[in-house]
């Protein structure tokens, strides 16, 4: 089976690093990689969509910049000594809002994973994630998103931290991407319970057993950390163990959402060094 992976890029160093991370993660798999650049003719996307049309000078200049940038990225990958013959690359230039374009592309090409950088050209030390990365993780809910920081190591993960309060009734199809990454990387999933209560209640114990069933055949361990703050607990755990990735199920307005919302996102630093996998709470 060929994997279908979407690689959004704005030609920043961070987005190129995310592409190289995806190539390494899927180095043993046959993959179709779709490199997507979404452009606007001015800095204001709303103004671009409302006022500028194909054929106008501004539009054609922006389109040419997009196509030239994609050509450079394509050549950089396919002409390098590290080119993998199992990988096939296609490039796409689109005029649209970035998140809307990604949503449409996921549906159109039946994409199974998005891999992108945390920040783009407007790299700022003041914010943990760029707005595009946050919006993609929050709004593209029909596909998991793997966000790769600029200084992440380009290597297979050996430990993936999966924080959970065991309040979730886990579904196998939500966790299949986590299991697949763990298997392909021979990684251990460190399931982290941040201890706020003295012990698990009956529902939590049942969900924990369900998680064991779902992760059968995958290496995993359970860990407990007493802390009043989820953000700090995850940060401490990842840094103390030199973990390689953090995975969440992104329940809307719940656990993951609270971490992404500003200003809380500025309080955690673990994501500056390790990729984050945002999976989604699929409703029946």
C-alpha atoms as an extended CHARMM CRD file, in Angstrom:
* protein
*
       284  EXT
         1         1  UNK       CA              0.0000000000        0.0000000000        0.0000000000  PROA      1               0.0000000000
         2         2  UNK       CA              1.2880000000        3.4620000000       -0.8710000000  PROA      2               0.0000000000
         3         3  UNK       CA              0.9800000000        6.1360000000        1.7770000000  PROA      3               0.0000000000
         4         4  UNK       CA             -0.3740000000        9.5570000000        0.7880000000  PROA      4               0.0000000000
         5         5  UNK       CA              1.3070000000       12.3590000000        2.7010000000  PROA      5               0.0000000000
         6         6  UNK       CA              0.6400000000       16.0940000000        2.3470000000  PROA      6               0.0000000000
         7         7  UNK       CA              3.5900000000       18.4530000000        2.8530000000  PROA      7               0.0000000000
         8         8  UNK       CA              2.4950000000       22.1110000000        3.0030000000  PROA      8               0.0000000000
         9         9  UNK       CA              5.4090000000       24.5020000000        2.4430000000  PROA      9               0.0000000000
        10        10  UNK       CA              6.0260000000       28.2400000000        2.4120000000  PROA      10              0.0000000000
        11        11  UNK       CA              9.6870000000       27.6040000000        1.4310000000  PROA      11              0.0000000000
        12        12  UNK       CA             10.9040000000       28.5240000000        4.9380000000  PROA      12              0.0000000000
        13        13  UNK       CA             13.7500000000       26.5260000000        6.4660000000  PROA      13              0.0000000000
        14        14  UNK       CA             11.2920000000       25.1010000000        8.9840000000  PROA      14              0.0000000000
        15        15  UNK       CA              8.9670000000       23.7590000000        6.2950000000  PROA      15              0.0000000000
        16        16  UNK       CA             11.8960000000       22.2010000000        4.4000000000  PROA      16              0.0000000000
        17        17  UNK       CA             12.9970000000       20.5110000000        7.6170000000  PROA      17              0.0000000000
        18        18  UNK       CA              9.4750000000       19.1210000000        8.0410000000  PROA      18              0.0000000000
        19        19  UNK       CA              9.6590000000       17.6680000000        4.5180000000  PROA      19              0.0000000000
        20        20  UNK       CA             12.9840000000       16.0030000000        5.3470000000  PROA      20              0.0000000000
        21        21  UNK       CA             11.5190000000       14.6600000000        8.5930000000  PROA      21              0.0000000000
        22        22  UNK       CA              8.6450000000       13.0810000000        6.6380000000  PROA      22              0.0000000000
        23        23  UNK       CA             11.1080000000       11.5140000000        4.1880000000  PROA      23              0.0000000000
        24        24  UNK       CA             13.0190000000        9.9650000000        7.0790000000  PROA      24              0.0000000000
        25        25  UNK       CA              9.8920000000        8.8030000000        8.9260000000  PROA      25              0.0000000000
        26        26  UNK       CA              8.6100000000        7.0150000000        5.8170000000  PROA      26              0.0000000000
        27        27  UNK       CA             12.0010000000        5.9420000000        4.4470000000  PROA      27              0.0000000000
        28        28  UNK       CA             11.0500000000        2.2620000000        4.3470000000  PROA      28              0.0000000000
        29        29  UNK       CA              7.5980000000        2.8200000000        2.8400000000  PROA      29              0.0000000000
        30        30  UNK       CA              6.2830000000        3.4560000000       -0.6480000000  PROA      30              0.0000000000
        31        31  UNK       CA              4.8390000000        6.9630000000       -0.5080000000  PROA      31              0.0000000000
        32        32  UNK       CA              3.2030000000        9.5990000000       -2.6380000000  PROA      32              0.0000000000
        33        33  UNK       CA              4.2450000000       12.9670000000       -1.2390000000  PROA      33              0.0000000000
        34        34  UNK       CA              2.2160000000       16.0150000000       -2.2750000000  PROA      34              0.0000000000
        35        35  UNK       CA              4.1040000000       19.2850000000       -1.7590000000  PROA      35              0.0000000000
        36        36  UNK       CA              1.6060000000       22.1460000000       -1.5430000000  PROA      36              0.0000000000
        37        37  UNK       CA              2.3020000000       25.8650000000       -1.6080000000  PROA      37              0.0000000000
        38        38  UNK       CA             -0.6970000000       28.1210000000       -1.0400000000  PROA      38              0.0000000000
        39        39  UNK       CA             -0.1050000000       31.6870000000       -2.1550000000  PROA      39              0.0000000000
        40        40  UNK       CA             -1.9210000000       34.9940000000       -2.0120000000  PROA      40              0.0000000000
        41        41  UNK       CA             -1.1770000000       38.0260000000       -4.1430000000  PROA      41              0.0000000000
        42        42  UNK       CA             -0.9150000000       40.3920000000       -1.1540000000  PROA      42              0.0000000000
        43        43  UNK       CA             -0.1900000000       39.9940000000        2.5310000000  PROA      43              0.0000000000
        44        44  UNK       CA             -3.9190000000       40.2640000000        3.2400000000  PROA      44              0.0000000000
        45        45  UNK       CA             -5.5060000000       36.9710000000        2.1110000000  PROA      45              0.0000000000
        46        46  UNK       CA             -9.0550000000       38.3790000000        2.3370000000  PROA      46              0.0000000000
        47        47  UNK       CA             -8.0920000000       41.2930000000        0.1120000000  PROA      47              0.0000000000
        48        48  UNK       CA             -6.4100000000       38.8790000000       -2.2830000000  PROA      48              0.0000000000
        49        49  UNK       CA             -9.4210000000       36.5970000000       -2.5710000000  PROA      49              0.0000000000
        50        50  UNK       CA            -11.8810000000       39.4670000000       -2.9720000000  PROA      50              0.0000000000
        51        51  UNK       CA            -10.0280000000       41.8250000000       -5.2990000000  PROA      51              0.0000000000
        52        52  UNK       CA             -7.3510000000       39.9970000000       -7.2640000000  PROA      52              0.0000000000
        53        53  UNK       CA             -8.0030000000       37.7060000000      -10.1850000000  PROA      53              0.0000000000
        54        54  UNK       CA             -5.8560000000       35.4790000000      -12.3900000000  PROA      54              0.0000000000
        55        55  UNK       CA             -4.2630000000       37.6280000000      -15.0510000000  PROA      55              0.0000000000
        56        56  UNK       CA             -3.5780000000       40.6260000000      -12.8350000000  PROA      56              0.0000000000
        57        57  UNK       CA              0.0710000000       41.5700000000      -12.3950000000  PROA      57              0.0000000000
        58        58  UNK       CA              0.1140000000       40.9860000000       -8.6250000000  PROA      58              0.0000000000
        59        59  UNK       CA             -1.5550000000       37.6000000000       -8.9860000000  PROA      59              0.0000000000
        60        60  UNK       CA              0.7720000000       36.4080000000      -11.7340000000  PROA      60              0.0000000000
        61        61  UNK       CA              3.8520000000       37.5790000000       -9.7930000000  PROA      61              0.0000000000
        62        62  UNK       CA              2.7430000000       35.6630000000       -6.6960000000  PROA      62              0.0000000000
        63        63  UNK       CA              1.9060000000       32.5960000000       -8.7920000000  PROA      63              0.0000000000
        64        64  UNK       CA              5.3250000000       32.6470000000      -10.4650000000  PROA      64              0.0000000000
        65        65  UNK       CA              7.0550000000       32.9320000000       -7.0860000000  PROA      65              0.0000000000
        66        66  UNK       CA              5.0610000000       29.9250000000       -5.8700000000  PROA      66              0.0000000000
        67        67  UNK       CA              5.8170000000       27.7920000000       -8.9250000000  PROA      67              0.0000000000
        68        68  UNK       CA              9.5230000000       28.7000000000       -8.9140000000  PROA      68              0.0000000000
        69        69  UNK       CA              9.7810000000       27.9000000000       -5.2150000000  PROA      69              0.0000000000
        70        70  UNK       CA              8.1340000000       24.5210000000       -5.7270000000  PROA      70              0.0000000000
        71        71  UNK       CA             10.4690000000       23.7340000000       -8.6250000000  PROA      71              0.0000000000
        72        72  UNK       CA             13.4850000000       24.4380000000       -6.3930000000  PROA      72              0.0000000000
        73        73  UNK       CA             12.1510000000       22.2190000000       -3.6120000000  PROA      73              0.0000000000
        74        74  UNK       CA             11.3590000000       19.4280000000       -6.0860000000  PROA      74              0.0000000000
        75        75  UNK       CA             14.8600000000       19.5890000000       -7.5820000000  PROA      75              0.0000000000
        76        76  UNK       CA             16.4600000000       19.7160000000       -4.1410000000  PROA      76              0.0000000000
        77        77  UNK       CA             14.7370000000       16.4470000000       -3.2040000000  PROA      77              0.0000000000
        78        78  UNK       CA             14.8650000000       14.4700000000       -6.4390000000  PROA      78              0.0000000000
        79        79  UNK       CA             18.4270000000       15.3900000000       -7.3950000000  PROA      79              0.0000000000
        80        80  UNK       CA             19.9730000000       14.8140000000       -3.9710000000  PROA      80              0.0000000000
        81        81  UNK       CA             22.1430000000       11.8200000000       -3.1150000000  PROA      81              0.0000000000
        82        82  UNK       CA             19.6060000000       10.8810000000       -0.4530000000  PROA      82              0.0000000000
        83        83  UNK       CA             16.7040000000       10.5400000000       -2.9050000000  PROA      83              0.0000000000
        84        84  UNK       CA             14.6150000000        7.4730000000       -2.0800000000  PROA      84              0.0000000000
        85        85  UNK       CA             13.2360000000        5.5700000000       -5.1030000000  PROA      85              0.0000000000
        86        86  UNK       CA             10.3010000000        4.3910000000       -2.9770000000  PROA      86              0.0000000000
        87        87  UNK       CA              9.1140000000        7.9920000000       -2.7990000000  PROA      87              0.0000000000
        88        88  UNK       CA              7.1680000000        9.8400000000       -5.4710000000  PROA      88              0.0000000000
        89        89  UNK       CA              6.7750000000       13.6180000000       -5.2910000000  PROA      89              0.0000000000
        90        90  UNK       CA              4.2650000000       15.9640000000       -6.9040000000  PROA      90              0.0000000000
        91        91  UNK       CA              4.0560000000       19.7340000000       -6.4510000000  PROA      91              0.0000000000
        92        92  UNK       CA              0.9360000000       21.8840000000       -6.3290000000  PROA      92              0.0000000000
        93        93  UNK       CA              0.5060000000       25.6630000000       -6.3020000000  PROA      93              0.0000000000
        94        94  UNK       CA             -2.8580000000       27.0260000000       -5.1720000000  PROA      94              0.0000000000
        95        95  UNK       CA             -4.3520000000       30.4860000000       -4.6290000000  PROA      95              0.0000000000
        96        96  UNK       CA             -6.4880000000       30.2940000000       -1.5150000000  PROA      96              0.0000000000
        97        97  UNK       CA             -6.6190000000       30.5160000000        2.2660000000  PROA      97              0.0000000000
        98        98  UNK       CA             -3.9870000000       28.0560000000        3.5290000000  PROA      98              0.0000000000
        99        99  UNK       CA             -6.1710000000       26.0400000000        5.9060000000  PROA      99              0.0000000000
       100       100  UNK       CA             -9.0780000000       25.8590000000        3.4620000000  PROA      100             0.0000000000
       101       101  UNK       CA             -6.7330000000       24.7020000000        0.7320000000  PROA      101             0.0000000000
       102       102  UNK       CA             -5.2710000000       22.0110000000        2.9820000000  PROA      102             0.0000000000
       103       103  UNK       CA             -8.7770000000       20.8200000000        3.9390000000  PROA      103             0.0000000000
       104       104  UNK       CA             -9.8200000000       20.5330000000        0.2980000000  PROA      104             0.0000000000
       105       105  UNK       CA             -6.5870000000       18.8250000000       -0.6820000000  PROA      105             0.0000000000
       106       106  UNK       CA             -6.9660000000       16.2130000000        2.0760000000  PROA      106             0.0000000000
       107       107  UNK       CA            -10.4190000000       15.2970000000        0.7470000000  PROA      107             0.0000000000
       108       108  UNK       CA             -9.4690000000       15.4110000000       -2.9210000000  PROA      108             0.0000000000
       109       109  UNK       CA             -6.3530000000       13.2360000000       -2.6310000000  PROA      109             0.0000000000
       110       110  UNK       CA             -7.4620000000       11.0310000000        0.2830000000  PROA      110             0.0000000000
       111       111  UNK       CA             -4.4850000000       12.1860000000        2.3660000000  PROA      111             0.0000000000
       112       112  UNK       CA             -3.6770000000       10.1000000000        5.4580000000  PROA      112             0.0000000000
       113       113  UNK       CA             -1.1780000000       12.4180000000        7.1610000000  PROA      113             0.0000000000
       114       114  UNK       CA             -0.1270000000       16.0860000000        7.0280000000  PROA      114             0.0000000000
       115       115  UNK       CA              3.4750000000       16.8680000000        7.9690000000  PROA      115             0.0000000000
       116       116  UNK       CA              4.3400000000       20.5480000000        8.3470000000  PROA      116             0.0000000000
       117       117  UNK       CA              6.6300000000       22.9740000000       10.1790000000  PROA      117             0.0000000000
       118       118  UNK       CA              5.6850000000       24.8330000000       13.3540000000  PROA      118             0.0000000000
       119       119  UNK       CA              6.5130000000       28.2330000000       11.9200000000  PROA      119             0.0000000000
       120       120  UNK       CA              6.9590000000       29.8450000000        8.5560000000  PROA      120             0.0000000000
       121       121  UNK       CA              8.6580000000       32.8880000000        7.1150000000  PROA      121             0.0000000000
       122       122  UNK       CA              7.4730000000       35.1470000000        9.9390000000  PROA      122             0.0000000000
       123       123  UNK       CA              9.4440000000       33.1720000000       12.5340000000  PROA      123             0.0000000000
       124       124  UNK       CA              8.8940000000       34.7080000000       15.9590000000  PROA      124             0.0000000000
       125       125  UNK       CA             10.4740000000       33.7290000000       19.2530000000  PROA      125             0.0000000000
       126       126  UNK       CA              7.4480000000       35.1310000000       21.0570000000  PROA      126             0.0000000000
       127       127  UNK       CA              5.0640000000       32.4130000000       19.9020000000  PROA      127             0.0000000000
       128       128  UNK       CA              5.4550000000       28.6600000000       20.2130000000  PROA      128             0.0000000000
       129       129  UNK       CA              3.4910000000       27.6830000000       17.1320000000  PROA      129             0.0000000000
       130       130  UNK       CA              2.8220000000       29.7240000000       14.0420000000  PROA      130             0.0000000000
       131       131  UNK       CA             -0.8180000000       30.5800000000       13.3990000000  PROA      131             0.0000000000
       132       132  UNK       CA             -0.9450000000       28.3180000000       10.3240000000  PROA      132             0.0000000000
       133       133  UNK       CA              0.2160000000       25.2910000000       12.3260000000  PROA      133             0.0000000000
       134       134  UNK       CA             -2.2770000000       25.9890000000       15.1360000000  PROA      134             0.0000000000
       135       135  UNK       CA             -5.1690000000       26.5240000000       12.7200000000  PROA      135             0.0000000000
       136       136  UNK       CA             -4.3180000000       23.3760000000       10.7770000000  PROA      136             0.0000000000
       137       137  UNK       CA             -4.2230000000       21.2520000000       13.9370000000  PROA      137             0.0000000000
       138       138  UNK       CA             -7.4670000000       22.7520000000       15.1820000000  PROA      138             0.0000000000
       139       139  UNK       CA             -9.5050000000       23.0220000000       11.9830000000  PROA      139             0.0000000000
       140       140  UNK       CA             -8.3790000000       20.1820000000        9.7100000000  PROA      140             0.0000000000
       141       141  UNK       CA            -10.1540000000       17.4750000000       11.6470000000  PROA      141             0.0000000000
       142       142  UNK       CA            -10.3980000000       14.7970000000        8.9620000000  PROA      142             0.0000000000
       143       143  UNK       CA             -6.6710000000       13.9980000000        8.9890000000  PROA      143             0.0000000000
       144       144  UNK       CA             -3.8990000000       13.7650000000       11.6060000000  PROA      144             0.0000000000
       145       145  UNK       CA             -1.2860000000       16.5240000000       11.5930000000  PROA      145             0.0000000000
       146       146  UNK       CA              2.3710000000       16.0420000000       12.4840000000  PROA      146             0.0000000000
       147       147  UNK       CA              4.0190000000       19.3740000000       13.2990000000  PROA      147             0.0000000000
       148       148  UNK       CA              7.8240000000       19.4560000000       13.1870000000  PROA      148             0.0000000000
       149       149  UNK       CA              9.8140000000       22.1650000000       15.0070000000  PROA      149             0.0000000000
       150       150  UNK       CA             12.7730000000       23.8350000000       13.3400000000  PROA      150             0.0000000000
       151       151  UNK       CA             15.3240000000       22.1620000000       15.6000000000  PROA      151             0.0000000000
       152       152  UNK       CA             13.7840000000       18.6710000000       15.7170000000  PROA      152             0.0000000000
       153       153  UNK       CA             16.1950000000       15.8290000000       15.0640000000  PROA      153             0.0000000000
       154       154  UNK       CA             15.7680000000       14.2140000000       11.6400000000  PROA      154             0.0000000000
       155       155  UNK       CA             15.5930000000       10.6460000000       12.9010000000  PROA      155             0.0000000000
       156       156  UNK       CA             13.0270000000        8.0090000000       13.7890000000  PROA      156             0.0000000000
       157       157  UNK       CA             11.4760000000        8.4840000000       17.2290000000  PROA      157             0.0000000000
       158       158  UNK       CA             12.4090000000        6.0130000000       19.9520000000  PROA      158             0.0000000000
       159       159  UNK       CA              9.8930000000        7.2450000000       22.5180000000  PROA      159             0.0000000000
       160       160  UNK       CA              6.5140000000        8.8410000000       21.8330000000  PROA      160             0.0000000000
       161       161  UNK       CA              4.8080000000       10.4650000000       24.8100000000  PROA      161             0.0000000000
       162       162  UNK       CA              1.0210000000       10.0570000000       24.8600000000  PROA      162             0.0000000000
       163       163  UNK       CA             -0.5470000000       12.0660000000       27.7110000000  PROA      163             0.0000000000
       164       164  UNK       CA             -3.9820000000       10.8590000000       28.7760000000  PROA      164             0.0000000000
       165       165  UNK       CA             -6.3400000000       11.3520000000       31.7040000000  PROA      165             0.0000000000
       166       166  UNK       CA             -8.1070000000        8.0720000000       30.7540000000  PROA      166             0.0000000000
       167       167  UNK       CA            -11.4080000000        9.9640000000       30.5550000000  PROA      167             0.0000000000
       168       168  UNK       CA            -11.5320000000        9.2350000000       26.8290000000  PROA      168             0.0000000000
       169       169  UNK       CA            -13.3150000000        6.2040000000       25.4560000000  PROA      169             0.0000000000
       170       170  UNK       CA            -10.5610000000        5.3680000000       22.9720000000  PROA      170             0.0000000000
       171       171  UNK       CA            -11.3110000000        4.3420000000       19.3960000000  PROA      171             0.0000000000
       172       172  UNK       CA             -8.9680000000        2.1510000000       17.3840000000  PROA      172             0.0000000000
       173       173  UNK       CA             -9.3040000000        4.2920000000       14.2490000000  PROA      173             0.0000000000
       174       174  UNK       CA             -8.2240000000        7.3990000000       16.1800000000  PROA      174             0.0000000000
       175       175  UNK       CA             -5.0370000000        5.7500000000       17.3920000000  PROA      175             0.0000000000
       176       176  UNK       CA             -4.0660000000        3.8200000000       14.2640000000  PROA      176             0.0000000000
       177       177  UNK       CA             -1.6470000000        6.5520000000       13.1460000000  PROA      177             0.0000000000
       178       178  UNK       CA              0.1280000000        6.5470000000       16.5100000000  PROA      178             0.0000000000
       179       179  UNK       CA              0.4220000000        2.7580000000       16.3740000000  PROA      179             0.0000000000
       180       180  UNK       CA              1.7630000000        2.8230000000       12.8270000000  PROA      180             0.0000000000
       181       181  UNK       CA              4.4520000000        5.4010000000       13.6300000000  PROA      181             0.0000000000
       182       182  UNK       CA              5.4880000000        3.4330000000       16.7170000000  PROA      182             0.0000000000
       183       183  UNK       CA              5.7060000000        0.1910000000       14.7280000000  PROA      183             0.0000000000
       184       184  UNK       CA              7.6270000000        1.6350000000       11.7850000000  PROA      184             0.0000000000
       185       185  UNK       CA             10.0640000000        3.3380000000       14.1720000000  PROA      185             0.0000000000
       186       186  UNK       CA             10.2580000000        0.4770000000       16.6900000000  PROA      186             0.0000000000
       187       187  UNK       CA              9.3710000000        3.1510000000       19.2450000000  PROA      187             0.0000000000
       188       188  UNK       CA              7.9290000000        2.8360000000       22.7210000000  PROA      188             0.0000000000
       189       189  UNK       CA              4.7230000000        4.7320000000       23.5220000000  PROA      189             0.0000000000
       190       190  UNK       CA              5.0640000000        6.2660000000       26.9830000000  PROA      190             0.0000000000
       191       191  UNK       CA              1.4810000000        6.7190000000       28.1960000000  PROA      191             0.0000000000
       192       192  UNK       CA              1.5780000000        9.5620000000       30.7090000000  PROA      192             0.0000000000
       193       193  UNK       CA             -1.1420000000       10.0260000000       33.3180000000  PROA      193             0.0000000000
       194       194  UNK       CA             -0.8970000000       13.3750000000       35.0600000000  PROA      194             0.0000000000
       195       195  UNK       CA             -2.1200000000       12.5150000000       38.5410000000  PROA      195             0.0000000000
       196       196  UNK       CA             -4.6550000000       14.9530000000       39.9680000000  PROA      196             0.0000000000
       197       197  UNK       CA             -6.8500000000       12.3690000000       41.7150000000  PROA      197             0.0000000000
       198       198  UNK       CA             -5.6840000000        9.8100000000       44.2490000000  PROA      198             0.0000000000
       199       199  UNK       CA             -6.5880000000        6.8660000000       42.0330000000  PROA      199             0.0000000000
       200       200  UNK       CA             -8.4270000000        5.9990000000       38.8170000000  PROA      200             0.0000000000
       201       201  UNK       CA            -12.1960000000        5.6240000000       38.9940000000  PROA      201             0.0000000000
       202       202  UNK       CA            -14.0490000000        2.7430000000       37.3260000000  PROA      202             0.0000000000
       203       203  UNK       CA            -14.4960000000        4.5360000000       33.9770000000  PROA      203             0.0000000000
       204       204  UNK       CA            -10.8270000000        5.4560000000       33.8650000000  PROA      204             0.0000000000
       205       205  UNK       CA             -9.7810000000        1.8790000000       34.6370000000  PROA      205             0.0000000000
       206       206  UNK       CA            -12.0210000000        0.5780000000       31.8450000000  PROA      206             0.0000000000
       207       207  UNK       CA            -10.5970000000        3.0890000000       29.3660000000  PROA      207             0.0000000000
       208       208  UNK       CA             -7.0590000000        2.1600000000       30.3860000000  PROA      208             0.0000000000
       209       209  UNK       CA             -7.8370000000       -1.5190000000       29.6700000000  PROA      209             0.0000000000
       210       210  UNK       CA             -9.3500000000       -0.5470000000       26.3200000000  PROA      210             0.0000000000
       211       211  UNK       CA             -6.1790000000        1.3560000000       25.4580000000  PROA      211             0.0000000000
       212       212  UNK       CA             -4.1430000000       -1.7760000000       26.2060000000  PROA      212             0.0000000000
       213       213  UNK       CA             -6.3160000000       -3.7470000000       23.7550000000  PROA      213             0.0000000000
       214       214  UNK       CA             -5.9470000000       -1.1440000000       21.0210000000  PROA      214             0.0000000000
       215       215  UNK       CA             -2.1520000000       -0.9650000000       21.4310000000  PROA      215             0.0000000000
       216       216  UNK       CA             -1.6490000000       -4.7420000000       21.3900000000  PROA      216             0.0000000000
       217       217  UNK       CA              1.4290000000       -5.5130000000       19.3060000000  PROA      217             0.0000000000
       218       218  UNK       CA              2.9690000000       -2.1050000000       20.0030000000  PROA      218             0.0000000000
       219       219  UNK       CA              5.5950000000       -1.3580000000       22.6660000000  PROA      219             0.0000000000
       220       220  UNK       CA              4.0960000000        0.7800000000       25.4270000000  PROA      220             0.0000000000
       221       221  UNK       CA              4.6530000000        1.6640000000       29.0770000000  PROA      221             0.0000000000
       222       222  UNK       CA              2.5060000000        3.4620000000       31.6620000000  PROA      222             0.0000000000
       223       223  UNK       CA              3.7810000000        6.3950000000       33.7040000000  PROA      223             0.0000000000
       224       224  UNK       CA              2.2400000000        8.6380000000       36.3570000000  PROA      224             0.0000000000
       225       225  UNK       CA              3.3430000000       12.1360000000       37.2500000000  PROA      225             0.0000000000
       226       226  UNK       CA              1.8060000000       14.2280000000       40.0180000000  PROA      226             0.0000000000
       227       227  UNK       CA              1.4390000000       17.8200000000       38.9040000000  PROA      227             0.0000000000
       228       228  UNK       CA             -1.2020000000       20.5250000000       38.9140000000  PROA      228             0.0000000000
       229       229  UNK       CA             -0.3670000000       21.6150000000       35.3690000000  PROA      229             0.0000000000
       230       230  UNK       CA             -0.6880000000       19.3870000000       32.3030000000  PROA      230             0.0000000000
       231       231  UNK       CA              1.6230000000       21.6300000000       30.3170000000  PROA      231             0.0000000000
       232       232  UNK       CA              4.4100000000       21.5940000000       32.8920000000  PROA      232             0.0000000000
       233       233  UNK       CA              4.0610000000       17.8620000000       33.5340000000  PROA      233             0.0000000000
       234       234  UNK       CA              4.4230000000       16.9810000000       29.8560000000  PROA      234             0.0000000000
       235       235  UNK       CA              7.3230000000       19.3870000000       29.5290000000  PROA      235             0.0000000000
       236       236  UNK       CA              9.1480000000       17.9030000000       32.5350000000  PROA      236             0.0000000000
       237       237  UNK       CA              8.5350000000       14.3380000000       31.3700000000  PROA      237             0.0000000000
       238       238  UNK       CA              9.7160000000       14.9320000000       27.7960000000  PROA      238             0.0000000000
       239       239  UNK       CA             12.8220000000       16.8340000000       28.8340000000  PROA      239             0.0000000000
       240       240  UNK       CA             13.8430000000       14.4220000000       31.6000000000  PROA      240             0.0000000000
       241       241  UNK       CA             13.6030000000       11.3940000000       29.2940000000  PROA      241             0.0000000000
       242       242  UNK       CA             14.7680000000       13.0460000000       26.0480000000  PROA      242             0.0000000000
       243       243  UNK       CA             11.5740000000       11.8100000000       24.4000000000  PROA      243             0.0000000000
       244       244  UNK       CA             11.2560000000       12.2300000000       20.6270000000  PROA      244             0.0000000000
       245       245  UNK       CA              7.5910000000       12.9960000000       19.9420000000  PROA      245             0.0000000000
       246       246  UNK       CA              4.3700000000       13.9500000000       21.7150000000  PROA      246             0.0000000000
       247       247  UNK       CA              0.9800000000       12.6570000000       20.5300000000  PROA      247             0.0000000000
       248       248  UNK       CA             -2.4860000000       13.9180000000       21.5020000000  PROA      248             0.0000000000
       249       249  UNK       CA             -6.0530000000       13.1350000000       20.6230000000  PROA      249             0.0000000000
       250       250  UNK       CA             -7.3670000000       16.6010000000       19.8190000000  PROA      250             0.0000000000
       251       251  UNK       CA            -10.8000000000       16.7490000000       21.3830000000  PROA      251             0.0000000000
       252       252  UNK       CA            -12.4130000000       20.0250000000       20.4940000000  PROA      252             0.0000000000
       253       253  UNK       CA            -12.5320000000       22.4640000000       23.4330000000  PROA      253             0.0000000000
       254       254  UNK       CA            -10.9330000000       19.8780000000       25.6990000000  PROA      254             0.0000000000
       255       255  UNK       CA             -7.4900000000       18.5600000000       26.5960000000  PROA      255             0.0000000000
       256       256  UNK       CA             -5.4570000000       19.4580000000       23.5230000000  PROA      256             0.0000000000
       257       257  UNK       CA             -7.4140000000       22.6070000000       22.8230000000  PROA      257             0.0000000000
       258       258  UNK       CA             -6.5260000000       23.9670000000       26.2390000000  PROA      258             0.0000000000
       259       259  UNK       CA             -2.8460000000       23.5050000000       25.4620000000  PROA      259             0.0000000000
       260       260  UNK       CA             -3.0600000000       25.1910000000       22.0930000000  PROA      260             0.0000000000
       261       261  UNK       CA             -5.0390000000       28.1990000000       23.2530000000  PROA      261             0.0000000000
       262       262  UNK       CA             -3.0730000000       31.3700000000       23.8870000000  PROA      262             0.0000000000
       263       263  UNK       CA             -1.4970000000       32.3800000000       26.1770000000  PROA      263             0.0000000000
       264       264  UNK       CA             -1.0900000000       28.8260000000       27.5210000000  PROA      264             0.0000000000
       265       265  UNK       CA              0.7710000000       27.7810000000       24.4180000000  PROA      265             0.0000000000
       266       266  UNK       CA              3.5570000000       30.1660000000       25.4090000000  PROA      266             0.0000000000
       267       267  UNK       CA              4.0200000000       28.3880000000       28.7380000000  PROA      267             0.0000000000
       268       268  UNK       CA              5.2530000000       25.0980000000       27.3280000000  PROA      268             0.0000000000
       269       269  UNK       CA              8.5370000000       24.6060000000       25.5800000000  PROA      269             0.0000000000
       270       270  UNK       CA              8.7140000000       20.8920000000       24.7970000000  PROA      270             0.0000000000
       271       271  UNK       CA              7.2660000000       21.4050000000       21.3290000000  PROA      271             0.0000000000
       272       272  UNK       CA             10.2530000000       23.5370000000       20.3700000000  PROA      272             0.0000000000
       273       273  UNK       CA             12.3600000000       20.3780000000       20.2070000000  PROA      273             0.0000000000
       274       274  UNK       CA             10.0800000000       17.4410000000       19.3880000000  PROA      274             0.0000000000
       275       275  UNK       CA              7.3980000000       16.8690000000       16.7400000000  PROA      275             0.0000000000
       276       276  UNK       CA              3.7800000000       16.8460000000       17.8700000000  PROA      276             0.0000000000
       277       277  UNK       CA              1.2000000000       14.4670000000       16.4050000000  PROA      277             0.0000000000
       278       278  UNK       CA             -2.3580000000       15.8110000000       16.6120000000  PROA      278             0.0000000000
       279       279  UNK       CA             -4.8890000000       13.0470000000       16.0760000000  PROA      279             0.0000000000
       280       280  UNK       CA             -8.5920000000       13.7370000000       16.0640000000  PROA      280             0.0000000000
       281       281  UNK       CA            -11.6930000000       12.7910000000       17.9430000000  PROA      281             0.0000000000
       282       282  UNK       CA            -13.6980000000       11.1090000000       15.1860000000  PROA      282             0.0000000000
       283       283  UNK       CA            -17.4300000000       11.2000000000       15.8000000000  PROA      283             0.0000000000
       284       284  UNK       CA            -19.5940000000        8.2900000000       14.7150000000  PROA      284             0.0000000000
